[in-house]
Amino acid sequence: MPARRAPKQEPIANRLLAALPRKSYLQLASGLVPVELAFGEVLYEPGEPIRDVYFPGRSLVSLLTLVEGHLALEVGLVGHEGMVGLPLALGVECSPVRALVQGAGPALRMSAPRLRKELAASPPLQRELHRYAQALMTQISQTAACNRFHVVGARLARWLLMTRDRVRAKEFRMTHEFLSHMLGVRRVGVTEAALVLQRANLIEYSRGNIRILDGRGLEAACCSCYESVRDMHEGAASGAAIP
Ligand SMILES: [Zn+2]
């Protein structure tokens, strides 16, 4: 009788978790609950307690800062490279931002008490979350500068590339309303910027679906912020920041 093969290990979709030593990952695995995040779902509102954290797989979560309670602007994007609910890992109980699911898909959820317990016991988890905190801070600062200095078309191209990298797909759902929050411009501004990219055959945009036709062309059309943030996240994921 042929020997039975050991069951194949599923690859860990979240890169922050995948970067942990196997032993550390197994330690916290029983606290991770697979969930499906739905498009438009709000995980936290500003000032509300963080009850759970999320490690996205192919899902994507946008961090929005609210001004005067209703004007929302995206300040960060969290995908498979990170964790939603980072303040908790830094000892803060409440979210300063709205966390809005922008790309539906799987994620792993962990309760706040369990995360605190695991953090206290696991230096590798502390190290990965600190690295990620630094990478996210860079992304947020770069986004602030980008919103001030770069034109809408280049920002839209950057945002599309960042989304593509995180959901690992060239096609995704997106409405004008969402995009206007992401880019901090009125819907008419989004329409104009998207039209320019469509006329250049870089994207196709119809009925709330965006398809990237020419990734290299889009990279040429976007601002340098895309590359700066990508390099910082790559460095954080590979541990390049610490020799
Ligand atoms: Zn920029």
Boltz pocket constraint, residues with backbone or C-beta under 6 A from the ligand:
constraints:
  - pocket:
      binder: B
      contacts: [[A, 142], [A, 145], [A, 146], [A, 147], [A, 150], [A, 154], [A, 155], [A, 158], [A, 223], [A, 224], [A, 225], [A, 226]]
      max_distance: 6.0
